[in-house]
């Protein structure tokens, strides 16, 4: 690609996403969306479909400009939408092509909605079979999970005060005020104050609990969760043990599968940070361990990726911050598992072209033999409209301003199957995929399917993997005049939605051997 073309590109915006094929496992309940006649593509270029958040709006984008009267930012006089079950709300024009139905309240969780859009009210001279378009979508099933991330000592002199941190994760976006009603923490029947930090997605909610007393006798902190405020029939109560001041011991051990595999050993007391742990903390059969000490935690890094069972031993030579040694040794068998199929960006997510390196898009992947690449072009004359609702790396309402120009499978070639289990760096030469146009923005999404996973599953008939359909490609590459995904229309949220059908099940979304993970 020439220097002239490279320097003409405004930017290439990149994002990592997980493509969700919605394939229901055998024996699970299958929900099929209303099939829309592809001929509607002559009149409607996009519509809400698939599984959506309960706070979503429902949109229709016409294939061409509506020439009748349009009033922006005010409810439309006509009723263009009807729903079963009914949804109270109002319809707004976003522009001369896009209508948006805004429910008065959040939609019901885990429910299929059948929709009729009265196209005949906008275009009168169309055949009878196109006067009403029927389609459907389903809201996500709400639920939540609570995890305790750790306990640390805040008073390093007397070690009498502790702080607990944790995370509450909801399946769908939830009002932070409602989330804060769902968790109560108490010690000795005395309620403790919970501080919250809510992520922007309204799905991940971090909490900390200060002023947990550590006394001469072992105590406990009780976490009680109740999903009633969220409309979820889910309750739970669990006790977290607080060791006595006289009891220096290992309180928790956990395996973390990040970029680098590690074991975190949590102690009841803060540790001396400069002590040598060689020989004091061991994994049987593994040499050259590396250690880091922070407050109450020791993090152990093996020299290479481990898989299988290894015995962890912590001897009584480990010392706390006051110089007292661990009174009793600790032993536990640790089960190291393969890293789950994942993909992530390298860098901040926005790349600018340069003539030396070209349009190289770096990313990392693990336990995958291939990825799906999709590139959406945002046209130069649509960039002001795109920036009205986005920062440069945003993804909201792409259906209004962009078009899919590339959709293809890319093989990740690694010499040894064992190497798939490690985080590995790759790069895509975007110059081979797109003809960069002056002033345009390109959003690159990377996803994967279950058939691309290199992961051991019990009962799997393939060798050392869950790979199936190795020849699957589903390539799409087009210019301005090519059709969009599948039938050329359909979207969900801020990105194009690829599937003509969707499925719903109650599988284990954390298990790479379950279709729900994907």
N, C-alpha and C positions, 0 to 999 in steps of 0.2 A: 504494500500500500504506500502511496507516495506521501511525501511530507505535506503537500498541499491539502490532501484529503484529511490527514490526521489533524492538522492544525485548525481545520474548519469545524470540527466537532465541538459543541459547547461542553459536553461532559457525557460520561457513561455512568449511569447510576446502577448500583448492583445491590442485590439483597439475597439472603439465603432463606428459602422456604422449604417446607416439607410438603410435597405433593401427596394428596390423600385420594387414593383410588376408590375408597368406600366399597370394598369387596367383602360381603358378609361371609363369615365362616359357615361351613355346613352345619345344619342343625340350628342356626340362629335365625331370628325373625328377619325377613327381608321386606324392605319398604321401597316400592318403586314409584318414582316421580311421574307425574302426568306427562305423557309424551306429546311434544309440540310438533305440529306439522312443519317441516323445514321450509315450506313455501312461505311461512310467515316472515322469513328473513328478508323478503322484498319490502316489508313494511316496518318491521321491528328488528333493530340490530342488537339489543341487549335487554335482559330482564333478570330479576332476582331468582335464583334457584339454588338447589342443594340444601345443605345444613347451614343455618345462619344463627347468629347471636340473637338473644331475645330482645336486645336493644336496637336491632337493625331497622332501617327503613326499607320499603319495597319500591323498586324503581323499574321504570320502563324507558328505554331509549328508542326513539323512532329512527328509521333508516334515512329519513330526509327531514328537512326543516318543515315545521308546521307553519302554514301561512295565515292561520286564523289569529284572532286576538289572544295575546299572552300577557298576563300580569305576573311579574316576579314578586316573590316574598309575600304573597297574599294567597289564602286558600282559593282554589279554583271553584267556580260556581257549579260545575258539572260533577256528577259522580261517575268517575271513570273506572273505579275498582269496586269489586265486591268479593267478600271472603266467606269461606265456610271452614270452621266456625267464624262468626262475625268478629271484625276488629274495628272498634270505634276509632276514628281519626280523620285526618284531612289530607287532601291532595294539593301539591304545590308544583308549579312550573319552576325548574331550575334554569332552563334555557329554552330555546325554541324547539328542542328535540327531546328533552328529558322531563318526565313526570315522576314525582316522588310522593309516595303515600307515607305519612308520618302518623303512626299509632299514638293515641292519647296516653297510653301507658305501655309498659314493657309487655311483650308478648308472653304467652304462657310457655313454660319450659316443656321440652320434650313433646311437641305437638305438631302434627301435620296440618298445614293450611292449604286449602285449595282456593285458587284465585281465578277470577274472570276479569279480563281487561277489555273494556268496550271500545275497541278500535274504531268501530263504525261511527262513534260520536265525533271522531276527529277527521276521518276520511270517509266521506259518504259514498263515493263512486268506487266501491270495491265489491267483489263477489260476496255473496251471503256467508260462505263458509269462513271468511276472514273477518267478519264484523266483530266477533268476540274471540279472544285468545284465552285458552285455559292453560294454566300452569300451576305448579305447586312447589312448596318448600317446607322444610321442617326446622323447628328450633332445637337447639342443642339441649341435651339432658343435663340439668344443673346438678351439681354435687360438690363436695369439697374434701380436702385432705389436710391434716395437720401433722407437721413434723417438728420435733425439737432438734435444733441444729447444734446446740452445745451449751455448756455451763462454764462460767469462768468466775474467778475471784476478783472482786473489785476493791477489796481492802487487803493489800498485800502484807500489811504489818500484823494484823490480828487474824486475818482470814475468816472473819466472822460474817462477811456479807458477800453474797453471790449474785450474779446476773445470768438469766437464762434467755437464750435467743431461739427463735423458731420461725416457721413459715406456714401460713395458711394459704392453700391454693384452691381456687374454685374452677370448675369445669368451664364455666362461661363467665363473662364479665359480670361483676356484682358491685353494687353501690358500696363504697368504703364505709359509710355510716352503718349500713346493715351488717357488713362483715364484722365490725367492731362489737356488735351485739352478740355475736355467735360464740365468743370465747370468754371464759371466766377462769381466773387463776386464783387459788387460795392456798394459804399455809396455816395450819392449825385453825381452820374455820375462819380465818381472817383474810378478806379479799385483798389481793395485791393489784397495784396499778399496772396496766398494760399499755405500752407505748407502741404506736403503729407507724409504719412507712409503707405506703401503697404504691406499687408500680403503676406506670401510666396505662398498662393494658387492663387494669382493674381485675386481673386474674390472680396475680401474685401479691401477697400481702405479708410483709415481714413484721414480727413483733418482738419486743424485748420486755422482760420483767425484772425490775431492780428490787433491791431491798429484800432479797431472800435470805433469811437468817440461818446461819450455821451454828449449831449449839453443841453442848457437851454430849448430847445423845442424838442418835440418828433421827432425822425427821423426814418429811415428805412435802412435796408440792403437788396439788391436785389440779389437773387441767380438765375442764369440762367444756364440751362443745355441743351446740344445739343449732340445727339448721332451720328451725321454725321460722325465724325472721326472714330467711332466704326462700321459704316455701319448700324446704327439703326435709323429708322425714328421716333425719339422721342425727343420732345422739351418741355421745361417747364420753367416758370419763377415764382418765388414766393418772397414775401416781408416779411422780419422779422422785426417787430417793435422794435425800440430802445427807451425806455422811457426817458423822460427828467430828468435832475438832480433833479428837484423839485418833481418828481413823484415816491414815494416809494410805490410799489404795487406788487401783485402777477402777474407774467408774463406767467407762464406755470404750468400745473399740468399733471403728467403722472403716469400711473400704471406700475410697473415693476414686472414681474412674474419670478423671479429667484428662487434660492433655498429657499428663504424666500420672501413671498409676501410683497410688500412695495408700498407706494405712495410717489412720489417725488414732492415737491412744490418748484418751482423756483421763486425767488424774483428778483426785479430789482437791489437791493443793497445787498452787503454782510451783513450777520447777526452777532449779538453778539453771540459768540459760547457757552457761559456758561449760557445763560438765560434759565429759567424753562418754558417749553412750555405746561405743564399740564394745561388744561382748556382753553388755548389760541388757540390750534389747536386740533380739535375734529372730530371724525367720529361718527355720531349720532347712538346711540345704542351699541357702542363698547367701553368697558372700558380697562384700563391697556395698553394703547398705549405706545410704546417706540419711542424715537426720536433721531436723530443724525443731527448735523448741520455742514455743510461744505461749506464755501464761501457763495454763493447765494442760496444754496439748504437746504431744510429741508426734511429729509427722515423719513417717518412714518411707523412703523412696527406694524400691528395688532397682538394680542396675538394668533390668530389661523387663519387658511385659511378661507377667506371670499368668498362668492358667492352671487351675486345679487346687488341691488342698495343701496348705503349708501351716506348720505349727509356729505360732507367735509365742515368745517367752520374754517376760519382763522380770528381771531379777531384782533382789532386794538392795542392790547397790545404787539404784536410782534415788536421787536426793531431791527433797522439796526446797523451797526458797529459804527456809530456816536452817537447812543443813541436815535435817533428819532423813534417814534412809527408809526406803519402802520396807515395812516389816515382813511382808510375805511376797514370795514370787507369784507371778501371774502367768497362766498358760491358756491359750485358746487356739483352736484350729480355725484358720482363715480360709475361706473358699474364694479364690480369685476367678472371676468370670471374664469372658470376652467382652470387649467394648461393644455397646449397642451401635447399630448402624446410625451414623450421624454425618452431617456436613456443616461446615461453618466458613465464614469469610476470613480472609487474612487482611487486616487493615480496617479502615473506618467505614468502608462501604461506598465511597465515592472516588472514582478514579478519573484522572485527566490524561488525555493522550500525550505522548511525546514521541518524537521521531526515532529515537534510539531503541527503546524497548517495544514500541508498537502498542497495540491495544491488547495487552495481556491482562487477563482477569485471574488473580491467584485465589485459591481456596484450599481447604483441607478436608479430608474425608477419612472415615474409618469404617471397617467392616462392610464396604461397598465395592462392587466390581463395575458399577456404572452409575451415572446420574442422568437426570432429565434437565435439559437446558431450555429455557424459554426467554425470549427477548421481546420486550414491548417497546415500540418506537413511539415517542411523544413528539408530535410534529412541531416545527418551529413556531408556527402561528398559534399553536395551542399552549405554548409554555406559560404565557401570562395567566391563562385560565388554570393550568396545573399548579402554579405557585400561589394561587388564591387559597388553596386548601392544603398545601404541602410545603415542606422544606425541600431542598434539592434531592434528598434521599427518601422522600415520602412515597407512599403508595396509595393514598386515598383517591377514589373516584377516577381510576385510570381509564375506565370504560368511556369516559367523556372526552378524553384527550388523546388516547393512544390506540395502537393496533398491534396485535401479535404478528411479528415478521419472521420469527424463527422458533421452532419447537422441535427438538430432536434429542435422541439418546446419544450420550457420549460414553464410550468405554474407558474405564480407568485401568490401564495396563500396568500390572505389577508382576514381576518375574515369579515370585513365590507366593503361594496361597497364605503362608504364615504371615507374610508382610501385610496382608489386608487387615490384620488385627491391630495394627499400629496407626496412629495418626500420621497421614502422609500428605505432603504438599503437592498440589497440581496447579496447572494454569491452563486457561483457555485462550486461544488466539482469536479474539473477537473479529479481527480483520478478515478471517476466513469465513465468518458466519454472516456478517452484515456489510453492506456498502454504506459506510457512514456518510450521512447527508449533512450539509452545512447547517449549524444551528440546532440540530435535533438533539433530544435526550433519549438515551436508551436504558431501559431498566432490565437487568439480567437477573433471572430467578433460577435457582438450582434446587431440584427436588429429587426424590427417589421413590422407588416402588419396592414391594416385598421381593419381587423377582430379582432385584439387584443385590440383595443382602448376602453377605458371606458370614454366616452365623450358625452355630450348632444348635439344633433343636431336637429334643427327645422324640423318637419315632420318625425322624426325617429319613427318607429313602435315598436322598442324594448324598454324595460323599462330602462330608465336612462343610455342608452349607445348606441354606434354604433356597438356593437359586433355582428358579424355574423359568421357562420361556426365554431362554437365552437369546433367541433370535428376535425378540420383541424390539421394535424400533419406534414406530409411531412418529416418524419424522415429519416435520412441517417447516417449510421455509418459503417465504413469499415476499413480494414487494407490495407496492401500493394497491395493486388491483387484485391481490389474492384474497381468498376467503379467510375468515378468522377461524378460531378453533372449532372443530367439528362442524356444526351447522352454520357457523359464522355469527353466532350470537349466544348470549347467556353470560351472566357474570355473578359473582358473589363478593360482597364486601368491596375491598379496594382493588381486587385483582380479577382477572378473567377466570371463570369457572369452567373446567374442561369436560365435566362428565355429563352425559345425557341422562344417566340414572344415578341415584345415590342409594346407599344402604345404611342401615343403622343397627347397631348391636350393642350388647353390654359386655363386650370383651375387656381384656386387660390391656389398657393403653400403654402400660409400662413394659410390656413383654414383647420383645421383637419377634417372637414366634407366633404371636397373635396378630391377626389382620388389623385389629383396632389400633395397633402401634403406628400404622401407616396412614 
